[in-house]
Amino acid sequence: MRLTTPTLTDDPLPLSFGADSGATGPAIHPEAVARFDALLHELYPDAVRVDADRVRNLCVWLASMPSQAAQDVLDRRLHRIEELRHMLDDASWDPPEAMRSRLAKLIGYLDEDEDMIPDREPLLGKLDDVLLLELAWPAFAAEAEDYRDFCAYRSEHTPAGSGDEQRAAWIRDRLAEIALWQHNMRVNDSHYSYSGHAEAPFRIGS
C-alpha cells in the first residue's frame, strides 16, 4: 500500500512558479488548455487542474534556466515516456485493458505535433508532453514499476516460453522471494529458547 502519491521524478515541476500576473510567456490558447485538462482528468481524475496561467508560468520557469539544465528537466521525463511506449508494445506484457486504453490515449497526445504547445517551439515544445505525463503519472506508476521489475527479471533469468509463461515465472519467483523475506523476518523476531533464571542454579564449590 502506498503511503504517498507516486511522483515521476524527485523534483516535480513547480506549477506555482511565477504566479505574478506580470509573467510573460508563449501564447496559450484556452481551447487547447481545456482539451489538455480534460484528457489529464480522463487519465487521472485526481490530478490538479491546469489553466493557461499555470502553463505560461511553467514556460517562463523553464526558459529562465540555463539551456543544459532546462534540457535535463525534459530529458529525465521524456525517458519515462519511452518506458511506457516499450511497455505498451511489449508482447510479453499484458496490462489490463483499461490501462492499455489510458496508455494509448496518453501516447496519442504525446505523438501530436500541434498540441497545447506545438512541438516545433524550441525547448518549450515538449513541455506540455512531460507535464501531462507528470500529472497523470499516479495512474501509471504501479504498472510501470511492475514492468520495470519484470524487465530486470527477464534480463537476469531469461525465462523460457511465451509471454504468459515468462510473467508466471516472474510472479512465482518474486512471491518466493517475498515468502523467504517474511520467514527471515519472523526468525529474527523470535526466540528459540527462554533465557530466564533457573529455579536451582548450579553452585561451584561448597
N, C-alpha and C positions, 0 to 999 in steps of 0.2 A: 504494500500500500504506500503510495507516495504521500509524503507529508507536505511537500511544496509543489507548486506548479512547475513543470519542467521548462527549461529555457534552452534556446538554440545555442547560445554561447554564454560565457561567464559575464559578459558585459553587454546587456541588452541595449538596443537603440534608444537614445534619450528622447522620448516623444514630447517631453515638456521643454526641450531646449528652445531658447529664443522666443518665449511666449509673448514678448512685447509686440504691440501692433505695428511697430516700425520695421519689423523684419521684412526683408525682401527675398524673392526667390523666383523660380520659373512660374509661368502661368499654369495654374492647376484648374482644370475645368470641372465645375460642380457635377456634371453628369458622369464624368469618369470617376470622380471620388465616390459618388453614390454607388456606382457599379462595383467598384473595388470593395467598398464596405459591405455591400450585400453579399458578395462572394465570400469575403472573410467570415462573415457570421453564418453563412451556409456551411463552411468548413469547420468552424469552431464557434458555436453560439456564445460562449462566454468571453470572447475577445473584447478588447476595448474598442470604442467607437473611433473611427478615423474620419477626420474632416480636412478641408483644404488647408486650414491654418497649420494643423499638425504636420501635414506633408510638406508644406512650404518651409516650415521651421526646421524640419529634418534635413531638407535640401541645403539650407543655409549652414547648418551644423557640419554636414559632410563637406561642403565646398570650402569651409573655413579651415579644414585640416590640411597638413602637408600632403602632397599628392600620393606618396607611397603609403602613408598611414591610412588615407581615405580608401585607397585600393585594397588594402589589407582588410578593412572593415567589410568590404563587399566580398572579397575572395573567400574569407572564412565562412561566410554564409552560402555563397554560391557552391562551395564544395559539398555542403549538406544537400543542396538541391540535386546534385549529381548522384548522391547516395540514394535519394528517393527514386530517381529515374531507374537506377540499376535494380532497386527493389521491385519496381513495377514491371520491369522487363525480364526479371529472372524467372525462368521456367520452373526452377526448383523451389520457389517461394510462392505460397498460396495465401495471400491476405484475404480476409473476409470481403465479400462483395461490396459492402458499404464502404470499407476502407479503400478498396480499389477504385470505386467511383469518385471518392473525395480526392484521391491522388491524381486521377485523370483530370479532374477539374482544376486542381492546383497547377499541374504541369501545363495544361492547356492555356492558362493565363500566362504562365512564365514564357511560353513559346510565342506569344503575340509580340509583334514589333510595335504596334500602335496601341499601347495600353495607357494607364494613367500618366506615366512619364514615358514618352516614346524612347525606345531603345537607342535611337540614333543620338540622343543627348549625351555629350561627353561626360563621363563619370557618373552623372545622375541617372542615366538611362536604365540602370539595373537596380536603382534604389527601391522602387516600388515592388520589384520582384522579391528582394530579400526582406522587405517589410512585410509582405504578405506571408512569406514562409515563417518569419519570426513570430508574428502574431497568431498564426494558425498552428504553430508547432505543437502545442499540447495535444492536438487531435492526432498527431502522427508519432509522437515521441516514443510511446511504448512499442509500437510496431517497428519503428526504425531501430530501437535498441535491441529488440529480439533479432531482427535481420542482421544487424552488425555482429551479434554473438554467433548466429548461425554461420555467417561467412567465415568468421575466425575458426569455428569448429570444423567447417568443411575444408578449409585450407590446411589445418593441422592434421586432421584424421582421415581426409579423403574417403568418406563413406561411400560404399558401392550402392548401386541401384538407382531407382527413379527418384524424382524429387520428393515424392511422398515417403519413400523409404529412407532417404537422407534426413528428412525432417524428423521421422520417427526415431532414427538413431540418435540425432541431436537431443531430442526431448528425453529419451531413455537415459543417455549418459549424463545429461545435466541433472536429471532427477536423482540419479545415483550419487552424483557429487553432493547434492543438497542433503540427501539422506546420510552420507558419510559425515558431512559437516555437522549435522544435527546430533549424530551419535557422539562425535568427539566433544561437542559442547556438553552433552549430558554426562559424559565420563569426567570431564574437567570439573563439573559442578557437583559430582557425587563423591561419597567417601566409602571406601571399601571396608574399612574397619573402624571401630569406635575407639577413640584414644583417651577414654576417661580413666579414672583411678581404679586399680584393682582393689577388691574387698580385703584381701590379705596379702599385702605386698611382701616380696622376699626380703629377708634380712641376711646380711653377711656378718659372720662373727657372732659372739654370744651377747 
